[in-house]
Amino acid sequence: MKAYLTRRYHFSASHRLNNDAFSAEKNRVVYGKCNNPHGHGHNYVAEVTLSGEVDPATGMVCNLADLDMFARTNLLDAFDHMNLNTLKCFANLVPTTENLTIEIFRRFQSGFNHAHLERVRVEETGNNSFEYAG
Amino acid sequence: MVLLTRKAEFSASHYYWNPAWSEEENVRVFGKCANRNGHGHNYTLEVTVAGDVDADTGFVVDLKALKEILEREVVSVYDHRHLNLEVPEFETLVPTTENIAIEVWKRLDGKVPGARLHRVRVYEMPDLFADYYGEA
């Protein structure tokens, strides 16, 4: 029987939205207060949804301990209390939450093989969220 | 077609244990959930039904009736119970969040008049939930 399992992970990070290809004026127009030169931060929530057949022996789609361990190394240690703009993955990419969602999806898709990755949803604030399903 | 979701809550205890395995294997796979004295959660159940809006009532389903069905079929059976010891389906089935979602589906499927069961979502805690959509 196919079921879906979703786990939410919390991390806090700062970022600044700025495209080096734009003029300073255009960056201010496009990104508004998110273009503040000193950056700003959010408490992000990354919601990771996996799917698969429920293993009759364990009752699980995948073992949460494996998922949490992967998330610890590849999500929380990478992003929590970091300035996203300083990270290699955002060296040439504006760290909007759209791009952050895609980056997190790619990390799970390429490295976590205990279940099928359905979707990643990232809440930037309680009012903004972004989804990517590949 | 419109989807309608009703929430219900229950609190229950459980543990994870596969009797076909050694104690070492159970502890390795299930970690602290294998503690045979059990532990508990406040579960939140979200039941989503699908149906056409009735032209006379404006309802997909009578919410009061749905609430009573959830109470009778699930909450009265699961709430303040030890799932492994007191709920029949978990005598031989590990009461993971995934399996609870599947068993709640089986308890509700076909029992909601005028609507089709679309999804059962079970939150074990706010940061962990399982979804089941029936046999696709």
Chai-1 contact restraints between the chains, C-beta under 6 A:
chainA,res_idxA,chainB,res_idxB,connection_type,confidence,min_distance_angstrom,max_distance_angstrom,comment,restraint_id
A,M1,B,I102,contact,1.0,0.0,6.0,A-B,restraint_1
A,A3,B,E98,contact,1.0,0.0,6.0,A-B,restraint_2
A,A3,B,A130,contact,1.0,0.0,6.0,A-B,restraint_3
A,A3,B,Y132,contact,1.0,0.0,6.0,A-B,restraint_4
A,Y4,B,D131,contact,1.0,0.0,6.0,A-B,restraint_5
A,L5,B,A130,contact,1.0,0.0,6.0,A-B,restraint_6
A,T6,B,F129,contact,1.0,0.0,6.0,A-B,restraint_7
A,R7,B,L128,contact,1.0,0.0,6.0,A-B,restraint_8
A,R8,B,D127,contact,1.0,0.0,6.0,A-B,restraint_9
A,V54,B,E98,contact,1.0,0.0,6.0,A-B,restraint_10
A,A57,B,N18,contact,1.0,0.0,6.0,A-B,restraint_11
A,G59,B,V94,contact,1.0,0.0,6.0,A-B,restraint_12
A,G59,B,T96,contact,1.0,0.0,6.0,A-B,restraint_13
A,G59,B,N99,contact,1.0,0.0,6.0,A-B,restraint_14
A,M60,B,T96,contact,1.0,0.0,6.0,A-B,restraint_15
A,V61,B,E98,contact,1.0,0.0,6.0,A-B,restraint_16
A,A65,B,G31,contact,1.0,0.0,6.0,A-B,restraint_17
